[in-house]
Amino acid sequence: MKQSRKRITDAVEIVDRKYGNTQEWDRLVAEEELKVSVGQLVYDLRVESGLSQTRLAGLIGTSQSVISRVESADYEGSALQILARVCMALHRDLSVSRKEGGPVAIAC
């Protein structure tokens, strides 16, 4: 009797099976995780400070659309550079660390 293979419908599992377990894939995933972390931190700092995207953009010398793209993890530039500018404008220290093989930890 022929054994049927279970059809995979989970998108993450499909992508991981096709591209996973390579250095390039791991690098891409790490970059996206960093963008998401930076975006969330910029959002949290902005809201905590009671600033609009436009006001925060003015404080760091950029546009509202850059802040929006960073917060939605859709920024193609250096999101860490934007975060550093945000931290400086809000008089906060920036800390970025990573233990070998682990995720990047960011605090501001």
C-alpha positions as CSV (number, residue, x, y, z in Angstrom):
1,M,0.0,0.0,0.0
2,K,1.3,3.4,-0.9
3,Q,1.7,5.9,1.9
4,S,0.3,9.4,1.2
5,R,2.4,12.4,2.3
6,K,0.7,14.9,4.5
7,R,0.1,18.1,2.7
8,I,1.8,21.1,4.4
9,T,-0.3,24.2,4.7
10,D,1.6,26.2,7.2
11,A,3.4,29.0,5.3
12,V,6.3,29.3,7.8
13,E,6.9,25.5,7.6
14,I,6.8,25.6,3.8
15,V,9.3,28.5,3.6
16,D,11.5,26.9,6.2
17,R,11.6,23.6,4.4
18,K,12.4,25.3,1.1
19,Y,15.0,27.8,2.3
20,G,15.9,26.9,5.9
21,N,19.1,25.6,7.3
22,T,21.4,27.9,5.2
23,Q,23.6,30.7,6.4
24,E,21.9,33.1,3.9
25,W,18.4,32.2,5.2
26,D,19.5,32.6,8.8
27,R,21.0,36.0,8.0
28,L,17.8,37.2,6.3
29,V,15.7,36.0,9.2
30,A,18.0,37.8,11.7
31,E,17.8,41.0,9.7
32,E,14.0,40.9,9.6
33,E,13.9,40.1,13.4
34,L,16.1,43.1,14.0
35,K,13.9,45.4,11.9
36,V,10.8,44.3,13.8
37,S,12.6,44.8,17.2
38,V,13.8,48.2,16.2
39,G,10.4,49.2,14.8
40,Q,8.6,48.1,18.0
41,L,11.1,50.0,20.1
42,V,10.8,53.2,18.1
43,Y,7.0,53.0,18.3
44,D,7.1,52.3,22.1
45,L,9.5,55.2,22.7
46,R,7.4,57.6,20.6
47,V,4.1,56.7,22.3
48,E,5.7,56.7,25.8
49,S,7.0,60.3,25.0
50,G,3.6,61.4,23.7
51,L,4.9,62.3,20.3
52,S,3.3,61.9,16.9
53,Q,5.3,60.4,14.0
54,T,5.6,63.9,12.5
55,R,6.9,65.5,15.7
56,L,9.4,62.7,16.3
57,A,10.6,63.0,12.7
58,G,11.1,66.7,13.2
59,L,13.2,66.1,16.3
60,I,15.6,63.8,14.5
61,G,15.7,65.6,11.1
62,T,13.8,63.1,9.0
63,S,10.3,62.7,7.5
64,Q,7.1,61.2,9.0
65,S,7.2,58.6,6.3
66,V,10.6,57.3,7.5
67,I,9.3,57.0,11.0
68,S,6.2,55.1,9.7
69,R,8.3,52.7,7.7
70,V,10.7,52.0,10.6
71,E,7.8,51.4,12.9
72,S,6.2,48.9,10.4
73,A,9.6,47.2,9.8
74,D,9.5,48.2,6.2
75,Y,12.5,50.5,6.2
76,E,15.3,49.6,3.8
77,G,17.9,52.0,5.3
78,S,19.6,51.5,8.6
79,A,16.8,51.2,11.2
80,L,19.5,51.1,13.9
81,Q,20.8,54.4,12.8
82,I,17.3,55.9,13.0
83,L,16.9,54.3,16.5
84,A,20.2,55.8,17.6
85,R,18.9,59.3,16.5
86,V,15.6,58.7,18.4
87,C,17.4,57.7,21.5
88,M,19.7,60.8,21.4
89,A,16.7,63.1,20.7
90,L,14.9,61.6,23.8
91,H,18.1,61.7,25.9
92,R,18.2,58.0,26.3
93,D,21.1,55.6,26.1
94,L,21.2,52.9,23.4
95,S,22.3,49.4,24.2
96,V,22.7,46.7,21.5
97,S,24.0,43.3,22.4
98,R,24.0,39.8,21.2
99,K,25.2,36.6,22.7
100,E,26.9,34.1,20.4
101,G,24.2,32.4,18.4
102,G,21.4,34.3,20.1
103,P,19.1,37.1,19.1
104,V,20.0,40.7,19.2
105,A,18.9,42.6,22.4
106,I,18.1,46.3,22.0
107,A,17.3,48.7,24.8
108,C,16.9,52.5,24.8
